[in-house]
């Protein structure tokens, strides 16, 4: 798939997305600082979210609308939480200009059709389907109908639900789709990541696959890249001490930069299937083992396992010839420390 000028998929650099989410704490300048931080840390794109409390839920104190289950937000209503977390829509075109001026792409997760319409006017280069919205088939179809690349998070989704969303997107006009393995827990435990799902998503759906990560730390993204992840998405905050709805499971700037650097090392390290010495290994071949005479020998004296040994370096006969040499005689005097060669051994 292509987002802006970047090709995303196997054989291309991993596409790294900094999720701004609610970490702006309703401060536009803080949102701008996070975008600058994302650029400095080496991200390729910034993602925001486009909703209001009224487009994502409704105001209600009923039990059904109150959060529970051991989350960071237990006891709050959905309307209250999203009222704190949403990114004001009038900021979003300005944030896109800030990002684009720095060479970053900026796109969003829309949460209803009006948000898609708004983002189309912004001319975002792609759309992200949030994990909780993968089951909103009309919304998936609306995003897909724009023809823009579609990145779909699969947190909580069964294989059948992923299949339904992908098919709906393709039939609605999406040509470029990527799937992200995601564990929708905040923060997520490494024990529940199941990163081996990433190559299976790529295989089953014939799409680039990646990771939307909510674990603490950077190990999971690096492991995901080793498994073939083409996209990494991670929350970024200026500081976890600035408490907000998402700060507890976000990376701070130096951590995000360390993740990017580790991902780049990991992708370079994958290389290709290769046997034999690499470019910088050739000079080390001389330090392999070979056969040396390790005691002074006189002409006619027999070679044995005490006076001929396999040692470093590799100037002598190959070690495979030890059994052929033992029991045969020296054709001349040989000084201790001489690499063994066939012209020293009787025929």
N, C-alpha and C positions, 0 to 999 in steps of 0.2 A: 504494500500500500504506500501511497505517497501523501505526506502531510507537508504542505508548503513545498520546499525544495528537498525535503528529506525522504529518501526511500527507506521504508521500514520492512524488515523481514530477514530471513536467514542470509548470512553473508554480508550484512550491513551493520554499522555500529548500532548498539543498543540505544533505543530512543528513551530518554529519561524525562519524566514529567514531574514537575513540582506541583503538588496539590495545595492551593492556597486555602480553600475551604473557609472555615470560620475564624482562621487565625489572624484576621485583620482586626478583630474586636471592635468592629464598627468605626474604624479609624482609617480614612482613605489614605493618609500618608503612610500608615503602617502597612497597608496593602502594597503601596508602591515600593516600600523598603523590602518587602518580601520578594517582590519581582526582581529587584536589583540583586538581592541575595541569591536568588535562584540562578541568575546569570553568572554571578561570581563563582558559584559552586559548580557550574558546569552543566546545568540542566539544558535540555533542548526546548522545553515548552513549559508553560504554566497553565494549570487548569483551575477554573472557578466553577461555581454552581449558580444556576439561574432559576430562582424561585422566590416566592414570598410566602409567608405563613398561610395566606389564603389560597395559594395555588397548589400547595403541597398537602394541606390538611384543612381542618376547620376548627374554629374556636369552640371548645367544649370541655367541660369539667367531668364529663362522664368517665367512668372507669376505663372504658375502651380506649380513651385518648390519653390516658395517664401512663407514663413509662415505668416499667418494672423489669424484673428478671435479672437483677444484678449488674446493670450497666452503670456507666459513669453518670447517667442522667436520671436515675431512679427518682420517682416522686414528682417529676415535672410533667406538665402537659406537653404534647407535641407542638401545639401552637406557641406556647411560651418558648420552648427550645428553639424552634425555627425562627421566631421573631428575633432572638439573639444572634442566631448563626447566619442568617441570609446575607448575601452580598447585594447592597442596593443596586438596582438596575442602572441608575444614572451614572454610577461609577464605571460600569463595565466597558463601554466604548473607550473611555479614557484609559482604563487599565490596559486594554488591547493596544492602544497607541504607544503606551509606555513600553510594553513588552516588545512590540514590533520594532520600535526605534533601537532596541538593544539587540535585535536579531533573534528574539525568542518568538515562537508561536504562542498564541493564547486561544484556547477554546474552552468549552463549558459542558457541564451536564445540565441539560434542560429538564424540568420536571413537569411540564405540561405543554400543550400545543402553543399557547401564547408565548412561552419562553422560546420555543423553536422559531416562531415568527420574529421575535425580537432579535435573536442571535443571527438569523438570516440577514437582517438589515445591517448587522455588524460585520457580515461577511466572514464569520469564523471559518477556519479551514477544515474543521472536523467536529464530530460530536462524540460525547462519552455517555453511554448508558450506565447509570449507577446500578449497583447490585440489586437494590430494593426495587428498581424500576424495570428489571428484565422481564417481569411478568405483566407489565403494562404494554400489551401488544399494540394497541392503537398509537401509543407514544413512540414505540420503537419504529413503527411503520412511518410515522410522521417525520422522524429524523431521517430515516432511510430514503424517504421520497425526495429529499434535497439533493441526493446524489453525492453528498459529502462522505468522506471516510467515517466509519463507525467503529468505535472501540467499546466493547461490551464487557463489563465486569460480571463475573459469574458467581459471586458470593451467595451461598445458600441454595443456588439453583441445582435442580436435578438435571441429569443428562437430557431427559425429555423436555424440560423447560428451556435449556440452552438450545436444543434442536428447534423448538418452536420459535424462539426469538430469532435465531439465525435464518430460518426459512422465511419468517415474516419479513425480515429486513431485506433478504435477497429478492423476494417477490415484489417488494415495494420500491425497489430500485437501487439498493445499496450494492455497489460493485466491490468496494474495498471494506473488509471487515477484519477486525482483530479481536481476540478473546483474551481476557485477563483472568487468571486464577486469583481468587480473592477469598479471604476468610473474614466474614462480616462480624467480627468481634473487636472490641475497642478498649484496650489493645488486644491483639491476637496472640495466642500462644504458639510458639514454634511447633509444639506437639500436634497442632491442628492444621498446619499449613498444607500438608500433602502436595508438596511441590512437584512430585512425579506426575501430577495431573497435567502440567504445562505441556510436555511433548505430546501427551495423549489428546489434548485439545487441538493442537496443531495437526495431528494425524487424522483425527476423526472429521474435522471440519475444513481441512485444507486451507488454513488461515495462519497468519502470524499470531503467536501466542506470547503472553507475558505475565506479569505479576502486578497486582495492586496490593500493596503491602501495608498492614497495620501492626506488624510486630515492632517491638522496641529494638533498636540496633540496626545493623547493616548486613548481618550474616545471611538472612533470607534472600535479599535481592542478589547477592553474589552467587549463592547456591542456585538461584533461579536461572541466572545467566549461564551457569555451567550446564544446566539442563536444556538450554536452547531458548530461553526467554528473549524476545526481541524488543519488549517494552517493559520499563519499570516505572511504576507510579508510587510516589511516597509523599506524605504530608510534610510540609515545611513551615516552621514557626520561627520567629526571631528569638524567642526564648520560652521554654516551658514554664518559667516562673510567671509569665504573663498569662494568667489563667483564662482559658476560654473553653468552649465546648469541645474542641479537638486538640488542644495543646498537649494533653497528657500522652498522646500516642504519635506526636509529630517529632521530626528530627530538628535539632537546632542547626544553625548555619554550618558550623565546623563539622558536624556529624553528616550532614547532607553532602558536603564536599568530600569527606572521607568515603562516603558510599559511592559517589560518582567515580572517584579515583580507583576504588577497589573494583568496581564494575568494569572500568576500562582495562585494568590489568587482567581481570578474569577473561574478558572477551579476546584480548590479545593472546592470552595463554592457551586458549582452545586450539588455535591454529588449524591444522589439517592432519589427516592420517599420514604418518611419516615414519619410516624405519631407516635406521642408519644415522650417521653423525650429522648434526646440524652444522651451520656455518661456523659457530664458535666452539664446536666440539672437536674439530679436526686436529687441532694442536694437542689435544689431550690423549689422542690414541696412542701416542708413544709411551704413555705411562701405564698401559695395560701390562699384563704378565707375559713372560716368555721364558724359554729355557736358557739358563746360564750355568756355566761351569763354576762351582763354588769352592773347589779345592784345587790346588796345583796338581796337574796330571802329567805323567811321563808317557812318551810314545809307547803304544802297546798296552797301556793300562786300560782296564774295562770301565766303562761308564756304569754307575749305579745310582740309586736314589739318594745317596749321601753326597756324591760329588756333582750331581746334576739336579737342579731344582727349578721349579716354576716360581719366578719372582718378578717384581717390577724392575726395570722398564721392559719395553717391547722390542728390543734390538735382536733378540735371539730367535731360534726356531719356535714355531707355534707349539703351545703346550700339548696339542693333540698327538705330537710325535714322541712324547716321553717314553711310552712303552716300546717304540721302535728303536730307540737309542740305547736303553738299558740293556747291558749284556754285550754290547759291541765295543770295539776297541778304538782308542784314539790313534790317529795316524801321525800325530806329532805331539810334541810337548805343548801343553796349554796352561796358560797362567790363570790363576784364580781371578774370577770377576769377568772372564771373557764370555761374550754372548755366543752361544753354541750355533754352529752352522754345519751343513752337510759335508763341507770339505774337510771337517775335522774328524769325521766318523768313517770307519772302514766300510767298504761296500758290503 
